[in-house]
Amino acid sequence: MTDTAVAPEHLDVVIVGAGLSGIGAAYRLQTEHPHRSYAVLEARADLGGTWDLFRYPGIRSDSDMFTLGYPFKPWRAARSIADGASILDYIRETARENGIDGHIRFGSRVIGADWSSAQAHWRLTIAHDGPDGPELSTLTCGFLYTCAGYYDYQQPHTPDFPGRDDFTGTVVHPQFWPADLDVRDKRIVVIGSGATAVTLVPSLAADAEHVTMLQRTPTWISAVPGRDKQADKIRELLPAGLAHRVIRTKNILFNIGFYQYCRRRPAAARALLTGLTTRILKDERLVAEHFTPDYDPWDQRLCAAPDADFFKAMKKGKASVVTDRIDTFVPEGIRLASGQTLSADIVVTATGLRLLAFGGIAPSVDGAPVDLAEQFVWQGAMLTGLPNFAICVGYTNASWTLRADLTSRLVCKVLSHLDRTGCAAVVPEPGTALKERPLLDLNAGYILRSIAAFPRQGDRHPWRVRQNYLLDALITLRTDLGKTLRPVHRVREFTRNG
């Protein structure tokens, strides 16, 4: 008997990542293209992405859930700024209600993706955890859509602090929070002043002896309501679906309006934010020293303090802020450049995340690697040089899901375009030269450290990655795909299942 090679399983679409974006993408795909076969490949053992991975105290959304949630599934919980467990339940419920959970393949990390021009499909190499180490399998698909975000979930950003090994206490990073860490009556120093630090400080302060947030420079922090009272009234008056749409629209308009106000009137925005913080803390000198950054609001993303919890912890004397630089770790804590020593039992290095393009997938075409940094992004979704390949990238100035859902609907439109034209694959092409701009045009350290390895955006539509949901909502799905998507394979007849 002669052995014959078994062809790998083939799917119409593969979605990478079973987080908030991936579950939303699966919903759109099976709703608009029910005839297409698909799978969601998730590297971890459970769905939820960020909201399952991060377990540090107080983890919550930094956007309201009426816009961070899905447009097709009303957010019904009381708080609009929600805790991580509630968000995870919401994602799980969405997957279960729509049968998406049956399409998820856990423990499946995509380590290779090669486009075959001859076969007009992607060939994926997938690593699975086996009893004796990683096991590999192969899968092919007609369209690859990565919803794995752009963070490195295996390795956070951790500076090499001098003297760290001399410290006799415990050092933890929020990305790998120990489940058994006891913070009761402990002196804690949180290094950093981003969203994670601003979340951790009031949560830890509830049980710790004292929490000190150590920052090199101030960050804009704004108190926001944890519960949307206007939303509560709307939900009392209208059916759930209609109320969700009305509240979502209200919040989108408010968030975009506030962002534009900050960008167009930075001096007034600075005065507004410092004024609000001063009214809470009642100490102008404290606000000037620790809560008035050199940069303008929305040069970097604003940090939200729901119900002013961060500032309330300070007023109670349970938390404080120190603005200084680290000289070295010492056995009892951290010695600062000023000579002051912060005593600590626990040091939390909330020093940020590392960027990693699209879950670490390094795509190739016919075996030749494609340099992502040399490619341009079309409509914030597809890349030059890569046929039938899309990415999901959210907004930096609004809820991630707003753009994620638009992108998923655009991917469905591209699939319909393939059906209508009978084309096997398409790739975006600009036609004329583009002026390069960074994909994420935000002056934040975690972006500046790694953005050079990412694809670029251009200087004009549809190559410009706008940070304006209203414009994107009006234009994205009305785009004439035939103008900028070039067929890369001969016309063929599709064979459909079902």
C-alpha positions in Angstrom: 0.0 0.0 0.0 1.3 3.5 -0.9 1.0 6.2 1.8 -0.7 9.4 0.5 -0.4 12.8 2.2 -3.5 13.9 4.0 -4.5 17.4 3.0 -4.8 19.8 5.9 -8.2 21.1 7.0 -9.4 24.1 5.0 -11.6 26.9 6.3 -13.0 29.9 4.5 -11.9 32.3 7.3 -9.6 32.0 10.3 -9.9 34.6 13.1 -6.9 34.8 15.4 -7.8 35.7 19.0 -10.9 35.1 21.2 -10.9 38.3 23.0 -13.4 41.2 22.8 -12.5 41.8 19.1 -12.3 38.2 18.0 -15.8 37.3 19.4 -17.2 40.4 17.8 -15.6 39.5 14.5 -17.0 36.0 14.7 -20.5 37.4 15.3 -20.3 39.7 12.2 -18.9 36.9 10.1 -21.5 34.3 10.9 -24.3 36.8 10.7 -23.3 38.3 7.3 -21.8 35.2 5.8 -23.5 32.2 7.4 -22.4 29.9 4.5 -18.7 30.4 5.3 -16.8 28.0 7.5 -14.6 29.6 10.1 -12.6 29.0 13.3 -11.3 31.3 16.1 -7.8 30.3 17.1 -7.0 31.2 20.7 -3.5 30.7 22.1 -4.7 30.6 25.7 -7.0 28.1 27.4 -9.9 30.4 27.7 -11.6 33.3 25.8 -11.6 36.9 26.9 -8.2 38.1 25.9 -7.1 41.0 28.0 -10.0 40.5 30.4 -9.1 37.0 31.2 -5.3 37.4 31.2 -5.0 40.4 33.5 -5.9 39.6 37.1 -4.5 42.5 39.1 -6.6 44.2 41.8 -9.3 46.6 40.5 -8.8 45.8 36.8 -11.6 47.6 34.9 -12.4 49.3 31.6 -11.1 52.8 31.0 -13.9 53.5 28.5 -17.6 53.3 29.1 -19.2 50.0 28.4 -21.9 51.4 26.2 -19.2 52.1 23.6 -16.7 49.4 24.6 -19.4 46.8 24.5 -20.8 45.5 21.2 -23.4 47.5 19.3 -25.5 44.3 18.8 -25.6 43.3 22.5 -26.9 45.8 25.1 -24.8 46.4 28.2 -27.2 45.8 31.0 -25.0 46.1 34.1 -25.4 49.1 36.4 -21.9 50.5 36.1 -20.7 52.0 32.8 -17.1 51.8 33.9 -17.0 48.1 34.6 -14.7 45.7 36.4 -12.8 43.1 34.5 -14.9 40.1 35.8 -18.1 41.7 34.5 -16.6 42.4 31.1 -15.3 38.8 30.9 -18.8 37.5 31.7 -20.2 39.8 29.0 -17.8 38.4 26.4 -18.5 34.8 27.4 -22.3 35.4 27.3 -22.0 36.8 23.8 -20.0 33.8 22.6 -22.4 31.3 24.2 -25.6 33.0 23.1 -24.5 33.1 19.4 -22.8 29.7 19.3 -19.4 31.2 18.7 -17.9 29.2 21.6 -18.3 26.1 19.4 -15.9 27.6 16.8 -13.1 28.5 19.2 -10.0 26.3 19.3 -8.1 26.9 22.5 -4.4 26.3 23.0 -3.8 27.1 19.3 -1.0 29.6 18.7 -0.4 30.7 15.1 3.4 30.6 14.7 3.5 30.7 10.9 1.3 32.1 8.1 2.4 31.7 4.5 0.3 32.8 1.5 0.3 30.4 -1.4 -0.1 32.2 -4.7 -0.6 28.9 -6.5 -3.4 27.8 -4.2 -4.8 31.2 -3.3 -4.9 30.4 0.4 -3.1 30.9 3.7 -1.2 28.0 5.1 -1.0 28.3 8.9 1.4 26.5 11.2 -0.2 26.2 14.7 1.5 25.2 17.9 -0.5 23.3 20.6 0.6 22.4 24.1 1.2 18.7 24.3 2.2 16.4 27.1 5.8 16.3 25.8 6.1 19.8 24.6 4.7 21.9 21.7 2.9 19.9 18.9 2.4 21.4 15.5 -0.5 21.2 13.1 -1.3 22.8 9.7 -4.5 24.5 8.6 -5.4 26.4 5.4 -7.8 29.2 5.0 -9.0 31.6 2.3 -8.9 34.7 4.5 -6.9 35.4 7.6 -8.2 38.0 10.1 -6.0 38.7 13.2 -7.8 40.1 16.2 -5.0 39.5 18.6 -4.3 43.2 19.3 -0.9 44.7 19.4 0.4 43.9 22.9 3.0 41.3 23.9 1.1 39.2 26.4 4.1 37.0 27.1 6.6 39.7 28.0 5.7 43.2 29.5 8.0 46.2 29.4 10.2 45.9 32.5 13.1 48.4 32.8 16.3 47.1 34.3 16.2 48.9 37.7 19.6 49.3 39.4 19.9 47.3 42.6 16.7 45.4 42.1 18.2 42.2 43.5 19.1 44.0 46.7 15.5 44.7 47.5 14.3 42.3 50.3 10.6 42.6 49.6 8.4 41.4 46.7 8.5 42.8 43.2 5.5 42.0 40.9 4.3 43.2 37.5 0.6 43.7 37.0 0.6 41.5 33.9 1.6 38.5 36.0 -0.2 39.2 39.3 0.3 36.4 41.9 -3.1 35.0 43.0 -1.8 34.5 46.5 -0.2 37.9 47.0 -1.2 39.3 50.4 -1.2 43.1 50.5 -2.9 43.6 53.8 -1.1 46.1 56.0 1.8 46.3 53.6 3.7 49.3 52.4 3.4 49.3 48.6 5.1 51.4 45.9 3.6 51.4 42.5 6.0 52.5 39.8 4.2 54.2 36.9 1.4 56.6 36.4 -0.6 55.1 33.5 -4.0 53.6 33.5 -2.8 50.4 35.3 -1.2 52.4 38.1 -4.2 54.6 38.5 -6.4 51.5 38.8 -4.1 49.7 41.2 -3.6 52.5 43.7 -7.1 52.9 45.1 -7.7 49.1 44.9 -4.6 48.3 46.9 -5.1 51.2 49.3 -8.3 49.6 50.6 -6.2 46.9 52.4 -2.6 48.1 52.4 -1.0 50.2 55.1 -0.1 52.8 52.5 0.3 53.0 48.7 2.7 55.4 47.0 2.6 56.0 43.3 6.0 56.8 42.0 6.0 58.7 38.7 8.8 60.2 36.7 6.5 62.9 35.3 2.8 63.7 35.8 0.0 62.1 33.8 -3.4 63.6 33.0 -5.9 61.9 35.3 -9.6 62.8 35.2 -12.4 61.8 37.6 -15.3 60.3 35.7 -18.7 58.9 36.9 -18.6 55.2 37.5 -22.3 55.0 36.8 -24.0 56.9 33.9 -27.1 58.5 35.5 -28.5 59.7 32.2 -28.1 56.1 30.8 -30.0 54.8 33.8 -33.0 57.1 33.0 -32.9 56.2 29.3 -32.9 52.5 30.2 -36.0 53.0 32.3 -37.9 54.6 29.5 -36.8 52.6 26.4 -36.5 48.9 25.4 -33.0 47.5 26.0 -31.9 47.5 22.4 -33.1 51.0 21.6 -31.8 52.3 24.9 -28.4 50.8 24.1 -28.3 52.6 20.7 -29.3 55.9 22.2 -26.8 55.8 25.1 -24.1 54.6 22.7 -24.7 57.5 20.4 -24.8 60.0 23.3 -21.5 58.7 24.6 -19.8 58.6 21.2 -20.7 62.3 20.6 -19.6 63.3 24.0 -16.3 61.5 23.8 -15.5 62.8 20.4 -16.6 66.3 21.4 -14.3 66.3 24.4 -11.4 65.0 22.4 -11.8 67.7 19.8 -12.1 70.3 22.5 -8.8 69.1 24.1 -7.0 69.2 20.7 -8.3 72.5 19.5 -8.2 74.4 22.8 -5.4 72.8 24.8 -5.0 75.7 27.2 -8.6 75.6 28.1 -8.6 71.8 28.5 -5.6 72.0 30.8 -7.4 74.6 32.9 -10.5 72.5 33.0 -8.7 69.3 34.1 -6.5 70.9 36.7 -9.5 72.8 38.0 -11.6 69.6 38.5 -8.7 67.9 40.3 -8.1 70.9 42.5 -11.7 71.0 43.5 -11.4 67.3 44.6 -8.0 67.5 46.4 -8.3 71.2 47.5 -4.6 71.7 47.2 -3.4 73.8 44.2 0.3 73.1 45.0 -0.2 69.3 45.1 -2.1 69.5 41.7 0.6 71.7 40.1 3.4 69.4 41.3 1.9 66.0 40.6 -1.1 66.3 38.3 -0.2 68.9 35.7 1.8 67.3 32.9 4.1 69.2 30.5 2.2 67.7 27.5 -1.3 68.7 26.5 -4.4 66.6 27.1 -4.7 63.8 24.6 -1.1 64.0 23.4 -1.3 60.8 25.5 -4.4 58.9 26.4 -6.2 60.3 29.5 -6.4 58.1 32.6 -9.9 57.8 34.1 -10.5 57.6 37.9 -14.1 56.3 38.3 -16.0 58.2 41.0 -12.6 59.9 41.8 -11.5 56.8 43.6 -7.8 57.5 43.0 -8.1 61.0 44.5 -10.3 59.8 47.4 -7.6 57.3 48.4 -5.2 60.3 48.6 -7.6 62.4 50.7 -8.0 59.5 53.2 -4.3 59.4 53.6 -4.1 55.8 52.3 -2.3 56.8 49.1 0.2 59.5 48.0 2.1 60.5 44.8 5.8 61.1 44.5 7.3 62.7 41.3 11.0 61.7 41.1 13.4 59.4 39.4 14.8 56.1 40.8 18.4 56.1 41.8 18.5 52.5 43.0 16.6 49.8 44.8 17.9 49.3 48.3 17.0 46.4 50.8 14.3 48.4 52.4 12.7 50.0 49.3 13.7 52.5 46.6 16.1 55.4 46.9 15.2 58.3 44.7 17.4 60.8 42.8 16.4 63.4 45.4 17.9 61.2 48.2 14.6 60.3 49.7 14.0 56.6 50.3 10.5 55.0 49.9 10.2 52.1 52.2 8.3 49.2 50.7 7.3 45.6 51.4 6.0 45.3 47.8 7.0 47.1 44.7 4.6 46.9 41.7 6.3 47.7 38.4 3.3 49.2 36.4 5.8 50.2 33.8 3.7 49.4 30.8 3.3 46.9 28.0 5.3 46.0 25.0 3.9 46.2 21.5 3.9 43.1 19.4 2.5 43.3 15.9 -0.7 41.1 15.5 0.0 38.4 18.0 3.5 37.9 16.8 2.5 36.5 13.4 5.2 37.0 10.9 3.5 36.5 7.5 5.2 35.4 4.3 4.1 35.1 0.7 5.3 32.0 -1.2 7.8 31.4 1.5 9.3 34.9 1.4 9.0 36.9 4.6 7.0 40.2 4.3 8.5 43.1 6.2 5.5 44.6 8.0 7.3 47.9 8.6 7.4 48.4 4.8 3.7 48.0 4.3 0.8 50.5 4.5 -2.6 50.0 6.1 -5.7 50.3 4.1 -8.9 51.5 5.9 -7.1 50.6 9.1 -7.7 47.0 8.2 -5.8 45.4 5.3 -2.1 45.6 4.4 -0.3 46.1 1.2 1.7 43.1 0.2 -0.6 40.6 1.9 -3.6 39.2 0.0 -6.7 38.4 2.0 -5.2 39.5 5.3 -6.8 41.9 7.8 -5.9 43.2 11.2 -8.0 44.6 14.0 -6.7 47.9 15.5 -8.8 50.0 17.8 -8.8 53.7 18.4 -6.4 55.5 20.7 -8.8 58.2 21.6 -12.0 56.2 22.0 -13.3 52.7 22.8 -11.4 50.0 21.0 -14.6 48.2 20.0 -15.9 51.2 17.9 -13.2 50.7 15.3 -13.0 46.9 15.8 -16.6 46.5 14.9 -16.3 48.7 11.9 -13.3 46.7 10.7 -15.1 43.4 11.1 -18.0 44.7 9.0 -15.5 45.9 6.4 -13.9 42.5 6.3 -17.4 41.1 5.6 -17.8 43.6 2.8 -14.5 42.5 1.3 -15.7 38.9 1.4 -18.9 39.9 -0.3 -16.8 41.7 -2.9 -14.9 38.5 -3.6 -18.2 36.7 -4.0 -19.6 39.3 -6.3 -16.5 39.6 -8.6 -15.7 35.9 -8.5 -12.1 36.8 -7.5 -10.0 34.5 -5.3 -8.1 37.2 -3.5 -7.4 40.9 -3.3 -4.7 43.1 -2.0 -4.8 46.9 -1.4 -2.6 49.0 -3.6 -2.2 52.8 -3.3 -1.5 53.5 -6.9 0.7 56.5 -6.2 3.3 57.2 -3.5 2.2 57.8 0.0 3.9 59.9 2.7 4.6 57.7 5.7 3.2 58.2 9.2 3.3 56.0 12.2 0.4 53.6 12.5 -0.4 54.8 16.1 0.2 58.5 16.2 0.2 58.9 19.9 3.1 60.3 22.0 3.2 57.5 24.6 6.3 55.6 25.7 4.9 52.1 25.0 4.1 53.2 21.5 7.3 55.1 20.7 9.4 52.1 21.9 8.1 49.7 19.3 6.0 51.4 16.6 8.9 51.3 14.1 8.2 47.6 13.6 4.6 48.1 12.6 3.0 48.9 9.2 2.6 52.6 8.3 -0.4 54.7 7.6 -0.4 57.1 4.7 -1.3 60.8 4.3 -4.7 60.4 2.6 -7.9 58.3 2.5 -8.2 55.3 2.6 -4.6 55.0 3.8 -5.0 57.4 6.7 -5.9 55.7 10.1 -8.2 58.4 11.4 -9.0 58.8 15.1 -12.6 59.9 14.4 -15.3 57.3 14.7 -18.0 59.6 13.2 -16.1 60.0 9.9 -15.1 56.4 9.8 -18.7 55.3 10.4 -19.9 57.5 7.5 -17.2 56.5 5.0 -15.7 53.1 5.8 -18.5 50.9 4.6 -19.3 53.2 1.6 -15.8 52.7 0.1 -15.7 51.6 -3.5 -13.5 48.5 -3.0 -12.8 48.2 -6.7 -10.7 51.4 -6.7 -8.0 50.3 -4.3 -8.3 46.5 -3.9 -6.5 44.8 -6.7 -7.3 41.2 -7.7 -4.2 39.1 -7.3 -5.6 35.8 -8.8 -7.6 34.8 -11.8 -11.4 34.9 -11.6 -12.8 31.6 -10.4 -16.1 30.1 -9.4 -16.6 29.6 -5.7 -17.9 26.3 -4.4 -20.0 27.0 -1.3 -20.9 24.7 1.4 -24.4 24.7 2.9 
